[in-house]
Amino acid sequence: MKQLNPMLQFEMGPEEAFWQEKMIRSIKECNSMSELKEMATLLTKIATMRQVAIKGLVKDAMDLMSNQVDRDILTRLTNSDPLQ
């Protein structure tokens, strides 16, 4: 499996590799400008939808981490002894 980003450890699985190869071949073999435009339009829609999903997931993850940090700080403040 091909590693996309060594820092984040994302790996392309066999399903993604298959889909990618299928799309590349379809584009290379396409002789119709209208079909090529349709493929480009659909791929643009897919890319946009994925970006929206990624942004939503990142926001949710950041909100969860922020809430956990807030809870940790509150716990430390309420459990600390001010005389120490």
mmCIF file of the C-alpha atoms, coordinates in Angstrom:
data_MODEL
# 
_entry.id   MODEL 
# 
loop_
_atom_site.group_PDB 
_atom_site.id 
_atom_site.type_symbol 
_atom_site.label_atom_id 
_atom_site.label_alt_id 
_atom_site.label_comp_id 
_atom_site.label_asym_id 
_atom_site.label_entity_id 
_atom_site.label_seq_id 
_atom_site.pdbx_PDB_ins_code 
_atom_site.Cartn_x 
_atom_site.Cartn_y 
_atom_site.Cartn_z 
_atom_site.occupancy 
_atom_site.B_iso_or_equiv 
_atom_site.pdbx_formal_charge 
_atom_site.auth_seq_id 
_atom_site.auth_comp_id 
_atom_site.auth_asym_id 
_atom_site.auth_atom_id 
_atom_site.pdbx_PDB_model_num 
ATOM 1  C CA . MET A 1 1  ? 0.000   0.000  0.000   1.00 0.00 ? 1  MET A CA 1 
ATOM 2  C CA . LYS A 1 2  ? 1.315   3.412  -0.944  1.00 0.00 ? 2  LYS A CA 1 
ATOM 3  C CA . GLN A 1 3  ? 1.937   5.847  1.895   1.00 0.00 ? 3  GLN A CA 1 
ATOM 4  C CA . LEU A 1 4  ? 0.571   9.305  1.052   1.00 0.00 ? 4  LEU A CA 1 
ATOM 5  C CA . ASN A 1 5  ? 1.939   11.362 3.946   1.00 0.00 ? 5  ASN A CA 1 
ATOM 6  C CA . PRO A 1 6  ? 4.686   9.930  6.160   1.00 0.00 ? 6  PRO A CA 1 
ATOM 7  C CA . MET A 1 7  ? 3.985   12.429 8.962   1.00 0.00 ? 7  MET A CA 1 
ATOM 8  C CA . LEU A 1 8  ? 0.274   11.627 9.316   1.00 0.00 ? 8  LEU A CA 1 
ATOM 9  C CA . GLN A 1 9  ? 0.563   7.950  8.365   1.00 0.00 ? 9  GLN A CA 1 
ATOM 10 C CA . PHE A 1 10 ? -2.282  7.914  5.846   1.00 0.00 ? 10 PHE A CA 1 
ATOM 11 C CA . GLU A 1 11 ? -2.205  4.875  3.601   1.00 0.00 ? 11 GLU A CA 1 
ATOM 12 C CA . MET A 1 12 ? -4.099  4.172  0.419   1.00 0.00 ? 12 MET A CA 1 
ATOM 13 C CA . GLY A 1 13 ? -5.966  0.894  0.724   1.00 0.00 ? 13 GLY A CA 1 
ATOM 14 C CA . PRO A 1 14 ? -6.600  -1.521 -2.126  1.00 0.00 ? 14 PRO A CA 1 
ATOM 15 C CA . GLU A 1 15 ? -10.085 -0.106 -2.746  1.00 0.00 ? 15 GLU A CA 1 
ATOM 16 C CA . GLU A 1 16 ? -8.747  3.417  -3.161  1.00 0.00 ? 16 GLU A CA 1 
ATOM 17 C CA . ALA A 1 17 ? -5.876  2.239  -5.369  1.00 0.00 ? 17 ALA A CA 1 
ATOM 18 C CA . PHE A 1 18 ? -8.313  0.307  -7.552  1.00 0.00 ? 18 PHE A CA 1 
ATOM 19 C CA . TRP A 1 19 ? -10.681 3.287  -7.879  1.00 0.00 ? 19 TRP A CA 1 
ATOM 20 C CA . GLN A 1 20 ? -7.791  5.621  -8.669  1.00 0.00 ? 20 GLN A CA 1 
ATOM 21 C CA . GLU A 1 21 ? -6.413  3.317  -11.362 1.00 0.00 ? 21 GLU A CA 1 
ATOM 22 C CA . LYS A 1 22 ? -9.883  2.829  -12.839 1.00 0.00 ? 22 LYS A CA 1 
ATOM 23 C CA . MET A 1 23 ? -10.454 6.595  -13.058 1.00 0.00 ? 23 MET A CA 1 
ATOM 24 C CA . ILE A 1 24 ? -7.014  7.277  -14.547 1.00 0.00 ? 24 ILE A CA 1 
ATOM 25 C CA . ARG A 1 25 ? -7.573  4.633  -17.229 1.00 0.00 ? 25 ARG A CA 1 
ATOM 26 C CA . SER A 1 26 ? -11.058 5.946  -17.979 1.00 0.00 ? 26 SER A CA 1 
ATOM 27 C CA . ILE A 1 27 ? -9.713  9.458  -18.449 1.00 0.00 ? 27 ILE A CA 1 
ATOM 28 C CA . LYS A 1 28 ? -6.767  8.333  -20.595 1.00 0.00 ? 28 LYS A CA 1 
ATOM 29 C CA . GLU A 1 29 ? -8.992  6.172  -22.806 1.00 0.00 ? 29 GLU A CA 1 
ATOM 30 C CA . CYS A 1 30 ? -11.757 8.737  -23.185 1.00 0.00 ? 30 CYS A CA 1 
ATOM 31 C CA . ASN A 1 31 ? -12.129 10.077 -26.735 1.00 0.00 ? 31 ASN A CA 1 
ATOM 32 C CA . SER A 1 32 ? -15.281 12.101 -26.169 1.00 0.00 ? 32 SER A CA 1 
ATOM 33 C CA . MET A 1 33 ? -14.942 15.686 -24.990 1.00 0.00 ? 33 MET A CA 1 
ATOM 34 C CA . SER A 1 34 ? -18.470 15.633 -23.540 1.00 0.00 ? 34 SER A CA 1 
ATOM 35 C CA . GLU A 1 35 ? -17.742 12.441 -21.554 1.00 0.00 ? 35 GLU A CA 1 
ATOM 36 C CA . LEU A 1 36 ? -14.468 13.915 -20.348 1.00 0.00 ? 36 LEU A CA 1 
ATOM 37 C CA . LYS A 1 37 ? -16.265 17.065 -19.207 1.00 0.00 ? 37 LYS A CA 1 
ATOM 38 C CA . GLU A 1 38 ? -18.856 14.949 -17.394 1.00 0.00 ? 38 GLU A CA 1 
ATOM 39 C CA . MET A 1 39 ? -16.100 12.973 -15.620 1.00 0.00 ? 39 MET A CA 1 
ATOM 40 C CA . ALA A 1 40 ? -14.336 16.191 -14.638 1.00 0.00 ? 40 ALA A CA 1 
ATOM 41 C CA . THR A 1 41 ? -17.574 17.637 -13.280 1.00 0.00 ? 41 THR A CA 1 
ATOM 42 C CA . LEU A 1 42 ? -18.318 14.521 -11.227 1.00 0.00 ? 42 LEU A CA 1 
ATOM 43 C CA . LEU A 1 43 ? -14.749 14.351 -9.899  1.00 0.00 ? 43 LEU A CA 1 
ATOM 44 C CA . THR A 1 44 ? -14.960 18.019 -8.907  1.00 0.00 ? 44 THR A CA 1 
ATOM 45 C CA . LYS A 1 45 ? -18.207 17.335 -7.035  1.00 0.00 ? 45 LYS A CA 1 
ATOM 46 C CA . ILE A 1 46 ? -16.623 14.350 -5.264  1.00 0.00 ? 46 ILE A CA 1 
ATOM 47 C CA . ALA A 1 47 ? -13.551 16.399 -4.289  1.00 0.00 ? 47 ALA A CA 1 
ATOM 48 C CA . THR A 1 48 ? -15.736 19.192 -2.940  1.00 0.00 ? 48 THR A CA 1 
ATOM 49 C CA . MET A 1 49 ? -17.920 16.812 -0.927  1.00 0.00 ? 49 MET A CA 1 
ATOM 50 C CA . ARG A 1 50 ? -14.852 15.107 0.534   1.00 0.00 ? 50 ARG A CA 1 
ATOM 51 C CA . GLN A 1 51 ? -13.351 18.458 1.513   1.00 0.00 ? 51 GLN A CA 1 
ATOM 52 C CA . VAL A 1 52 ? -16.570 19.424 3.302   1.00 0.00 ? 52 VAL A CA 1 
ATOM 53 C CA . ALA A 1 53 ? -16.555 16.076 5.135   1.00 0.00 ? 53 ALA A CA 1 
ATOM 54 C CA . ILE A 1 54 ? -12.886 16.465 6.120   1.00 0.00 ? 54 ILE A CA 1 
ATOM 55 C CA . LYS A 1 55 ? -13.460 19.989 7.437   1.00 0.00 ? 55 LYS A CA 1 
ATOM 56 C CA . GLY A 1 56 ? -16.445 18.783 9.457   1.00 0.00 ? 56 GLY A CA 1 
ATOM 57 C CA . LEU A 1 57 ? -14.478 15.881 10.927  1.00 0.00 ? 57 LEU A CA 1 
ATOM 58 C CA . VAL A 1 58 ? -11.556 18.145 11.821  1.00 0.00 ? 58 VAL A CA 1 
ATOM 59 C CA . LYS A 1 59 ? -13.891 20.655 13.472  1.00 0.00 ? 59 LYS A CA 1 
ATOM 60 C CA . ASP A 1 60 ? -15.590 17.914 15.493  1.00 0.00 ? 60 ASP A CA 1 
ATOM 61 C CA . ALA A 1 61 ? -12.209 16.510 16.568  1.00 0.00 ? 61 ALA A CA 1 
ATOM 62 C CA . MET A 1 62 ? -10.959 19.964 17.581  1.00 0.00 ? 62 MET A CA 1 
ATOM 63 C CA . ASP A 1 63 ? -14.169 20.641 19.527  1.00 0.00 ? 63 ASP A CA 1 
ATOM 64 C CA . LEU A 1 64 ? -13.821 17.316 21.368  1.00 0.00 ? 64 LEU A CA 1 
ATOM 65 C CA . MET A 1 65 ? -10.172 18.008 22.218  1.00 0.00 ? 65 MET A CA 1 
ATOM 66 C CA . SER A 1 66 ? -10.983 21.546 23.343  1.00 0.00 ? 66 SER A CA 1 
ATOM 67 C CA . ASN A 1 67 ? -13.797 20.295 25.580  1.00 0.00 ? 67 ASN A CA 1 
ATOM 68 C CA . GLN A 1 68 ? -11.467 17.688 27.101  1.00 0.00 ? 68 GLN A CA 1 
ATOM 69 C CA . VAL A 1 69 ? -8.802  20.314 27.806  1.00 0.00 ? 69 VAL A CA 1 
ATOM 70 C CA . ASP A 1 70 ? -11.433 22.557 29.418  1.00 0.00 ? 70 ASP A CA 1 
ATOM 71 C CA . ARG A 1 71 ? -12.603 19.658 31.608  1.00 0.00 ? 71 ARG A CA 1 
ATOM 72 C CA . ASP A 1 72 ? -9.016  18.820 32.585  1.00 0.00 ? 72 ASP A CA 1 
ATOM 73 C CA . ILE A 1 73 ? -8.285  22.422 33.559  1.00 0.00 ? 73 ILE A CA 1 
ATOM 74 C CA . LEU A 1 74 ? -11.503 22.670 35.555  1.00 0.00 ? 74 LEU A CA 1 
ATOM 75 C CA . THR A 1 75 ? -10.735 19.390 37.331  1.00 0.00 ? 75 THR A CA 1 
ATOM 76 C CA . ARG A 1 76 ? -7.246  20.576 38.254  1.00 0.00 ? 76 ARG A CA 1 
ATOM 77 C CA . LEU A 1 77 ? -8.537  23.903 39.491  1.00 0.00 ? 77 LEU A CA 1 
ATOM 78 C CA . THR A 1 78 ? -11.243 22.364 41.657  1.00 0.00 ? 78 THR A CA 1 
ATOM 79 C CA . ASN A 1 79 ? -8.921  19.678 43.039  1.00 0.00 ? 79 ASN A CA 1 
ATOM 80 C CA . SER A 1 80 ? -5.935  21.932 43.783  1.00 0.00 ? 80 SER A CA 1 
ATOM 81 C CA . ASP A 1 81 ? -5.048  23.037 47.279  1.00 0.00 ? 81 ASP A CA 1 
ATOM 82 C CA . PRO A 1 82 ? -4.577  26.842 47.267  1.00 0.00 ? 82 PRO A CA 1 
ATOM 83 C CA . LEU A 1 83 ? -2.345  26.670 50.361  1.00 0.00 ? 83 LEU A CA 1 
ATOM 84 C CA . GLN A 1 84 ? 0.332   24.581 48.643  1.00 0.00 ? 84 GLN A CA 1 
# 
